[in-house]
Amino acid sequence: MRRPRGEPGPRAPRPTEGATCAGSGESCFPSDGPLVCALEQERRLRLPPKPPPPLQPLLRGGQGLEAALSCPRFLRYPRQHLISSLAEARPEELTPHVMVLLAQHLARHRLREPQLLEAIAHFLVVQETQLSSKVVQKLVLPFGRLNYLPLEQQFMPCLERILAREAGVAPLATVNILMSLCQLRCLPFRALHFVFSPGFINYISGTPHALIVRRYLSLLDTAVELELPGYRGPRLPRRQQVPIFPQPLITDRARCKYSHKDIVAEGLRQLLGEEKYRQDLTVPPGYCTDFLLCVGSSGAVLPVRTQDPFLPYPPRSCLQGQAASSPTTRDPAQRVVLVLRERWHFCRDGRVLLGSRALRERHLGLMGYQLLPLPFEELESQRGLPQLKSYLRQKLQALGLRWGPEGG
């Protein structure tokens, strides 16, 4: 119905608090309403992220060293800052806490810096009587992990005295120290006598860390078998032994999407066939191999299903058995292990294998496996599967391997 001229129409509702009419440049919706909140959140998401706050200037000396090691973004600083802070620190500033932080930093980031490692070794020797084995295990960790034997002449005698003094007090710390020394091939006989004694083995069997300690003791027993022919002390009983590394290591599983294992497996499958290699096979006494091939005396790659892929362990009994048997009963097949050497298997910015990797390769070689390393630089230079297959073919042929109709 048409409104009579001059009669006022219905009044528009007054905007609520925090809202105004259109045309005023402000929103007509409540400022705390869901639509305004959603628009504000979208606006914030479109804004460029705020730059991180600038790092505070680090102090010098011992305080600067601790402040730097406590900074989560410290890797942006050059190593020279650590070295200079350590050089300027007064002796009383270099506390066990600071040196443990330094050791953990080097081990965590794979930094094989000789000056810093030598400083840790010297601190350990100077403070020997003041350090417990629980602290010493943390100070020794980077030496084994980074495969670095310090030049400090008292390093090993000092550790032997600490082990003799502390072995019965902290069993787990004792085994951890021996694990680091095992990677350095510096196992003291006296400490081995202690950890392989029936009393120590019975004691650790009832602790929460029993499985990991038995795994470490199994590795130590393997090192004794393969690397210490002069050792005549007690050994780990066979019933107490467990596989050492029955699956790929945690770092490999965490970085699997960066690994070359899948493409190498596909290259081997197309080159040899699935029946002529095994992937992630654990061989006695418990080392997980990347790829394993069985090769006949003529160089032919044999189907794995027709062969026992494992070499006898321990190899000493294997050799004794071969000497007692006739040559016609010997197994002529050779076991070849293709070893992936990924970027994170090395110390940072260097060509030195981490201690655990070097130990595994050393033991596999001593057990009789022929190793064929595949370095990450060579794998990264292959552009696509065809190039990788050609690369693998050249690597295998360099060892005298043959396959296909003429190779069996």
C-alpha positions in Angstrom: 0.0 0.0 0.0 1.4 3.4 -1.0 2.4 5.5 2.0 0.8 9.0 2.2 3.2 11.8 1.3 4.8 13.3 4.4 4.2 10.2 6.6 7.4 9.0 8.1 8.4 5.4 7.1 9.6 2.7 9.5 12.8 3.5 11.2 15.9 1.3 10.4 17.3 -0.6 13.4 20.1 1.2 15.1 23.4 -0.4 14.7 24.7 -2.3 17.7 27.7 -1.3 19.6 30.8 -1.8 17.5 29.0 -1.7 14.1 28.0 1.2 11.8 26.0 1.6 8.6 27.4 0.9 5.2 29.1 3.8 3.6 30.8 4.9 6.7 33.9 2.9 6.1 33.3 0.6 9.0 31.7 -2.8 9.3 27.9 -3.2 9.9 28.5 -6.4 11.9 29.3 -6.8 15.5 33.1 -6.6 16.1 33.0 -9.8 18.0 30.6 -11.6 15.7 31.7 -14.9 13.9 31.9 -13.3 10.5 34.2 -10.5 11.5 36.4 -12.9 13.5 36.6 -15.2 10.5 37.6 -12.3 8.2 40.2 -11.1 10.6 41.7 -14.5 10.9 41.9 -14.8 7.1 43.6 -11.4 6.9 46.2 -12.4 9.4 46.9 -15.6 7.5 47.5 -13.6 4.4 50.0 -11.4 6.1 53.7 -12.3 5.7 55.1 -14.1 8.8 56.8 -11.9 11.3 60.6 -12.2 11.2 62.1 -14.0 14.1 63.4 -11.8 16.9 67.1 -11.0 16.4 69.5 -13.2 18.3 70.8 -11.6 21.4 74.6 -10.9 21.3 76.3 -13.8 23.0 78.5 -13.4 25.9 82.2 -14.4 25.8 84.0 -17.1 27.7 82.3 -19.8 29.7 79.0 -18.0 30.0 79.0 -17.3 26.2 79.7 -21.0 25.6 76.7 -22.1 27.7 74.4 -19.4 26.2 75.4 -20.4 22.7 74.8 -24.1 23.4 71.4 -23.4 24.9 70.2 -21.4 21.9 68.0 -23.6 19.6 69.2 -21.7 16.5 72.9 -21.9 17.3 73.8 -23.8 14.2 73.5 -20.5 12.3 76.6 -19.3 14.1 80.0 -20.4 12.8 81.9 -23.0 14.8 84.6 -20.4 15.4 82.4 -18.8 18.0 82.4 -21.9 20.0 86.2 -22.2 19.7 86.8 -18.6 20.7 84.4 -18.7 23.6 86.1 -21.9 24.9 89.5 -20.3 24.5 88.5 -17.2 26.4 86.8 -19.1 29.2 88.5 -19.2 32.6 89.1 -22.7 34.1 86.5 -22.3 36.8 83.9 -21.4 34.1 84.3 -24.8 32.4 82.0 -26.8 34.6 80.8 -30.4 33.9 77.4 -28.9 32.9 79.0 -26.7 30.2 81.2 -29.5 28.9 78.3 -31.9 28.8 76.3 -29.4 26.8 79.2 -29.1 24.4 79.6 -32.8 24.0 75.9 -33.3 23.4 75.9 -30.5 20.8 78.8 -32.0 18.9 77.3 -35.5 18.9 73.7 -34.4 18.0 74.8 -32.3 15.0 77.6 -34.6 13.9 80.2 -31.8 14.3 83.7 -33.4 14.2 85.6 -30.4 15.4 89.1 -31.5 16.7 89.8 -28.4 18.9 86.5 -28.8 20.8 86.9 -32.6 21.1 90.4 -32.2 22.4 89.2 -29.7 24.9 86.6 -32.2 26.2 89.3 -34.9 26.5 91.6 -32.6 28.4 88.8 -31.5 30.7 88.0 -35.2 31.4 91.6 -35.9 32.3 92.0 -32.8 34.5 88.7 -33.4 36.4 89.0 -37.2 36.6 88.5 -37.5 40.3 85.6 -35.1 40.3 83.5 -36.8 37.6 81.1 -39.7 38.1 80.6 -42.3 35.4 77.2 -40.9 34.6 78.8 -37.6 33.6 81.7 -39.4 31.9 79.4 -41.4 29.6 78.0 -38.0 28.2 81.5 -36.6 27.8 82.8 -39.7 25.9 79.7 -40.0 23.7 80.9 -37.7 20.9 84.2 -39.5 20.5 82.6 -42.8 19.6 79.8 -41.2 17.5 82.2 -39.0 15.5 84.8 -41.7 15.2 87.5 -39.5 16.8 90.3 -40.8 19.0 91.8 -37.8 20.8 95.5 -37.0 20.9 95.4 -36.6 24.7 97.7 -39.3 25.9 96.0 -39.8 29.2 92.5 -40.2 27.7 92.5 -44.0 27.8 94.3 -44.5 31.1 91.9 -42.0 32.7 88.9 -43.8 31.4 90.2 -47.2 32.5 90.7 -45.8 36.1 87.2 -44.3 36.1 85.7 -47.6 34.9 87.6 -49.5 37.6 86.3 -47.1 40.2 82.7 -46.6 39.0 81.8 -49.9 37.2 79.8 -51.3 40.1 78.1 -48.0 41.0 76.5 -47.3 37.6 76.3 -50.4 35.4 74.4 -48.7 32.5 76.8 -45.8 32.4 79.7 -48.3 32.4 78.2 -50.1 29.4 77.6 -46.8 27.6 81.3 -45.8 28.0 82.4 -49.2 26.7 80.1 -48.8 23.7 81.8 -45.5 22.8 85.2 -47.1 23.2 84.1 -50.1 21.1 83.5 -47.7 18.2 87.1 -46.4 18.7 88.5 -50.0 18.9 89.9 -49.2 22.4 88.3 -51.8 24.7 90.0 -52.2 28.0 90.3 -55.9 29.1 89.7 -55.2 32.8 86.4 -53.5 32.1 85.3 -56.4 29.8 86.1 -58.9 32.6 83.7 -57.0 34.8 80.7 -56.6 32.4 80.9 -60.2 31.3 81.1 -61.5 34.8 78.1 -63.6 36.0 77.4 -61.2 38.8 77.1 -58.2 36.5 74.9 -60.1 34.0 72.6 -61.4 36.7 72.4 -57.9 38.1 71.3 -56.2 34.9 68.8 -59.0 34.1 66.5 -57.6 36.7 66.7 -53.9 35.7 64.4 -51.9 33.4 67.2 -51.5 30.9 67.9 -55.2 30.7 67.2 -55.5 26.9 69.2 -52.6 25.8 72.1 -53.6 28.1 72.0 -57.2 26.7 72.1 -55.7 23.2 75.1 -53.6 24.0 76.8 -56.6 25.7 76.1 -58.7 22.6 77.8 -56.1 20.4 80.8 -56.0 22.8 81.0 -59.8 22.7 81.0 -59.6 18.9 83.8 -57.0 19.0 85.8 -59.3 21.3 85.2 -62.2 18.9 86.3 -60.3 15.8 88.8 -57.7 17.0 90.4 -59.0 20.2 92.0 -62.4 19.5 94.2 -62.0 22.7 91.3 -61.7 25.1 91.0 -64.7 27.4 88.5 -63.5 29.9 84.8 -64.3 30.4 82.3 -63.9 27.5 78.6 -63.3 27.2 76.8 -66.7 27.5 75.1 -67.7 24.3 71.6 -67.8 26.0 72.1 -64.1 26.9 72.9 -62.9 23.4 70.3 -61.0 21.4 70.4 -59.5 17.8 72.5 -56.3 17.8 70.8 -54.2 15.2 67.9 -56.4 13.9 66.3 -53.6 11.8 67.4 -50.4 10.1 68.6 -47.8 12.5 66.3 -45.1 13.8 68.0 -42.4 11.8 67.4 -44.3 8.6 63.7 -44.9 9.4 63.3 -41.2 10.3 64.8 -40.1 7.0 63.4 -42.8 4.8 61.9 -40.3 2.4 65.4 -38.9 1.7 67.0 -42.3 1.3 68.1 -43.9 -1.9 67.1 -47.4 -0.8 63.8 -47.6 -2.7 65.3 -46.5 -6.1 68.3 -48.8 -5.6 66.0 -51.7 -4.8 64.0 -51.0 -8.0 67.2 -50.8 -10.0 68.4 -54.2 -8.7 65.0 -55.7 -9.3 65.1 -54.6 -13.0 68.8 -55.5 -13.4 69.0 -58.8 -11.6 65.4 -59.9 -10.8 63.8 -60.2 -7.4 65.1 -63.7 -6.7 68.8 -62.6 -6.8 69.0 -60.2 -3.9 67.6 -59.7 -0.4 66.8 -56.3 1.1 67.1 -55.5 4.9 68.2 -59.0 5.7 69.6 -59.4 9.3 72.7 -61.6 9.3 74.2 -63.2 12.5 75.0 -61.9 15.0 72.3 -59.3 14.3 73.5 -56.7 11.7 70.8 -55.5 9.3 72.2 -55.3 5.7 70.9 -53.0 3.0 71.2 -55.5 0.1 72.8 -58.9 0.0 73.8 -61.0 -3.1 75.0 -64.6 -3.3 77.8 -65.0 -5.9 79.2 -68.3 -7.2 82.8 -69.0 -7.8 82.5 -68.1 -11.4 81.1 -64.7 -10.6 77.5 -65.6 -11.4 74.8 -64.0 -9.2 72.8 -66.9 -7.8 69.2 -66.9 -6.7 69.1 -66.3 -3.0 66.5 -69.0 -2.4 69.0 -71.7 -3.6 71.7 -70.5 -1.2 72.1 -70.0 2.6 72.5 -66.2 2.6 74.2 -66.3 6.0 77.9 -66.8 6.7 78.5 -69.0 9.8 79.1 -67.0 12.9 81.5 -67.0 14.7 83.9 -67.1 11.8 86.6 -68.8 13.9 84.5 -72.0 14.2 83.7 -71.7 10.5 87.4 -71.7 9.6 88.0 -74.7 11.9 85.2 -76.6 10.3 86.6 -75.8 6.8 90.0 -77.1 7.8 88.5 -80.3 9.0 86.3 -80.9 5.9 87.3 -81.8 2.4 87.6 -79.0 -0.3 84.6 -80.5 -2.2 82.3 -79.8 0.8 83.1 -76.1 1.0 80.5 -73.6 0.0 82.0 -71.6 -2.9 79.4 -68.9 -2.8 80.5 -65.4 -1.8 78.2 -63.0 0.0 78.3 -59.4 -1.3 76.6 -56.7 0.8 75.7 -53.4 -1.0 76.1 -50.7 1.6 74.2 -47.4 1.2 76.3 -44.5 2.5 73.7 -41.8 2.9 74.6 -38.2 3.6 73.7 -38.5 7.3 76.0 -41.5 7.8 78.9 -39.2 7.8 80.2 -36.5 10.1 78.9 -33.1 9.0 81.0 -31.4 6.2 83.4 -34.3 6.0 84.1 -37.8 4.7 84.5 -39.6 8.0 81.8 -42.3 8.7 80.0 -42.1 12.0 81.3 -44.5 14.6 78.3 -46.8 14.4 78.5 -47.1 10.6 82.2 -47.7 10.6 81.8 -50.4 13.2 79.1 -52.2 11.3 81.1 -52.2 8.0 84.2 -53.3 9.9 82.5 -56.2 11.5 80.7 -57.3 8.3 84.0 -57.4 6.6 85.7 -59.4 9.4 82.8 -61.9 9.2 83.6 -62.6 5.6 81.1 -60.4 3.7 82.4 -58.5 0.7 81.2 -54.9 0.9 80.2 -52.8 -2.0 79.8 -49.2 -0.8 77.3 -46.9 -2.7 78.2 -43.3 -1.7 75.5 -40.7 -1.6 77.4 -38.4 -4.0 77.4 -41.0 -6.7 73.8 -41.9 -6.1 72.7 -38.3 -6.2 74.4 -37.7 -9.5 72.3 -40.4 -11.3 69.4 -38.8 -13.2 66.6 -41.2 -13.3 66.3 -45.0 -13.1 68.1 -45.8 -16.4 71.2 -44.0 -15.3 71.0 -45.7 -11.9 70.8 -49.1 -13.5 73.9 -48.3 -15.6 75.7 -47.2 -12.5 74.8 -50.4 -10.6 75.8 -52.5 -13.6 79.2 -50.9 -13.6 79.6 -51.3 -9.9 78.7 -55.0 -10.0 80.8 -55.7 -13.1 83.8 -54.1 -11.4 83.6 -56.9 -8.8 83.5 -59.5 -11.5 79.8 -60.3 -11.1 77.7 -61.7 -14.0 74.0 -62.4 -14.3 71.5 -63.2 -16.9 71.5 -66.4 -19.2 75.3 -66.4 -19.3 75.7 -65.6 -15.7 73.3 -68.1 -14.2 
